[in-house]
Amino acid sequence: MTSTQSTPEPTAPHPEPQFHHERWEKAQARAIAWSRTYLMPFLRCRATELENALQLGWNFTPLWLRALTVLASLFLFTLIFGSLGSDVVDVYYRLVGHTHTGLLATISHPIRSYLNAHRGELHLSVRNLFGLWELTAIALIIAGFFGSTLARLGWLAFGTATAAMVWSATPDPARPVATAIAAGLWGIASLLALRGLNLRLVQINIDARSQQLQPPTVPNTTA
């Protein structure tokens, strides 16, 4: 008795589904169309703004590029003073000295006391913090002298913070006088930091706005 083994018949290969390939082509086509319609014009516009900023200067720089420049500058400033801050302050104190007398002491001593009371767990001494504070003032005055709008805004904030620290750290009997001296010295330094600042344009815009808001005159037709 012979036993016969049944051999499986070869199956035909399944045809590759076409809908996956079609979906991929449609998605690719949509991505290309979106990039041509939205992405490429956006990048060309930003490239044009960057080129205009490099050619025309800071006054014609768009807001997004100004914000990016400020953030990059702050990051670079943090890196530099994080590693070289103490060395820079040491060189600065060797050039200008460490102690203040007279009117400057009326401001510097309260600021040192305020920084010492509020520095917390910072790994910086009061000497380094005060040196960085003075270097910030010098940098803002120089940049404001050459017409930087951001530096002038920073100078206004710097003066407000200085007056607040002097007011907070000065003992009560002399507090108003010390704050007034700080405001006066800040005003004298503002002659350099705010050099060339003109508010005439703001006044012109306010006058033009007030003229637009005036009600129209109605001619009197009654006899």
Secondary structure, DSSP 4 states (H G I P E B T S, - for coil): -PPPPPPPPPPPPPPPPSHHHHHHHHHHHHHHHHIIIIIHHHHHHHHHHHHHHHHH-GGG--HHHHHHHHHHHHHHHHHHHHHHHHHHHHHHHHHH-S---THHHHHHHHHHHHHHHH-TT-SS-HHHHHHHHHHHHHHHHHHHHTT-HHHHHHHHHHHHHHHHHHHHHS-GGGHHHHHHHHHHHHHHHHHHHTTT---HHHHHHHHHHHHHHSPPPPP----
